Amino acid sequence: MTKETLMKAIQISAFGEPRDVLRFADFPEPAAPGPNEVLVQLEASPLNPHDVYVIRGGFPVLPPTPGPVGNEGVGRVIGVGMDVDHLAIGDRVLLPIFTWLWRERMTISAKGLFALPDADLHQLSMLGINPPTAALLLSEYASLEPGEWVVQNAANSGVGRAVIGVAKARGLKTLNIVRRPELVDELKEAGADVVLVAGDNTAAEAEQAVNGGRIGLGIDAIGGEAIGLLATIVSPRAAVVAYSILGSATMSIPAWSPIFKQVTVHGFFLGNPDSAAAAPAAVREVLPLVVSGDLHTPISGVYPPSAIVEAAIHAERGGKVILDFTAA
């Protein structure tokens, strides 16, 4: 009998609290790449809030258990199968989402993969979800002209910062709502046009800030009354799009917004078929912004995969956490 060769992977034993179910343990090596496949060595991956939802079993798309988790990252091609002529050994590639990629190595389809330019490894590892989400949020629900405004809450989130960068590149202005005053100057330095601290007078402050400009789109990550505030702030016939439920799984929107202002409300999920089909083009649009540093996400912690429980605890406290598999 041939002895099975093993590598390491971050796995869950079952769905549950991260500190209880996560482990960095042996996992079978992948098969050699077949036709139109490549073997990739994972280099870095962010630990996103949705990864925590997956681990708890509360995300719309879930992996089999027990087994690996992880949903975004970059790696180096270390093996190439037959009929793959657009990639070479040594190329760095963005890994497809829903690959459950917290594994040292994996064999995946080469379709849609392309060699990434040299850039900061940790910033590139965050290219697959938040930047294309921002690009699609800004283009798929409203026809915005340069100089028009976009209002968003949770502006300090990964998507929020990406919205600021992509909007600026497109000539749009951003009105950003945060909950902590210390974020105001930080987001302005990142390119935000206006940053407001959420409070009783936010709607009036927003109206004054745009000075008659059209607010054609609202982007919500919180739900509850927070999305209702965006529906109040946006201009008539604007769109409001929700992409996360950081605060509440319900929405409270004033009835007069859709009735009298004709505001429309939408939901966005990158895994939906239409969004998934549009994502590759969105990735290529935002890639130059990541390479140049114009789109930069602050990182609050970098951990080797062996410290996954500590990394998950950090991520639950807040801040962007990166798993660096080159430090395994």
HELIX and SHEET records of a PDB file:
HELIX    1   1 PRO A   18  VAL A   21  1                                   4    
HELIX    2   2 PRO A   49  ARG A   56  1                                   8    
HELIX    3   3 LEU A  121  LEU A  124  1                                   4    
HELIX    4   4 ASN A  130  SER A  139  1                                  10    
HELIX    5   5 GLY A  158  ALA A  169  1                                  12    
HELIX    6   6 LEU A  183  GLU A  189  1                                   7    
HELIX    7   7 THR A  202  VAL A  210  1                                   9    
HELIX    8   8 GLY A  224  ILE A  233  1                                  10    
HELIX    9   9 TRP A  256  PHE A  260  1                                   5    
HELIX   10  10 PRO A  273  SER A  292  1                                  20    
HELIX   11  11 PRO A  305  ALA A  307  5                                   3    
HELIX   12  12 ILE A  308  ARG A  317  1                                  10    
HELIX   13  13 PHE A  325  ALA A  327  5                                   3    
SHEET    1   A 3 LEU A  22  PRO A  28  0                                        
SHEET    2   A 3 LEU A   6  ILE A  12 -1                                        
SHEET    3   A 3 GLY A  67  PRO A  68 -1                                        
SHEET    1   B 4 ARG A  92  LEU A  94  0                                        
SHEET    2   B 4 VAL A  74  VAL A  80 -1                                        
SHEET    3   B 4 GLU A  37  LEU A  47 -1                                        
SHEET    4   B 4 ARG A 105  SER A 109 -1                                        
SHEET    1   C 5 ARG A  92  LEU A  94  0                                        
SHEET    2   C 5 VAL A  74  VAL A  80 -1                                        
SHEET    3   C 5 GLU A  37  LEU A  47 -1                                        
SHEET    4   C 5 VAL A 321  ASP A 324 -1                                        
SHEET    5   C 5 GLY A 301  TYR A 303  1                                        
SHEET    1   D 6 VAL A 194  VAL A 197  0                                        
SHEET    2   D 6 LYS A 173  VAL A 178  1                                        
SHEET    3   D 6 TRP A 149  GLN A 152  1                                        
SHEET    4   D 6 ILE A 215  ASP A 220  1                                        
SHEET    5   D 6 ALA A 239  ALA A 242  1                                        
SHEET    6   D 6 THR A 264  GLY A 267  1                                        
END                                                                             
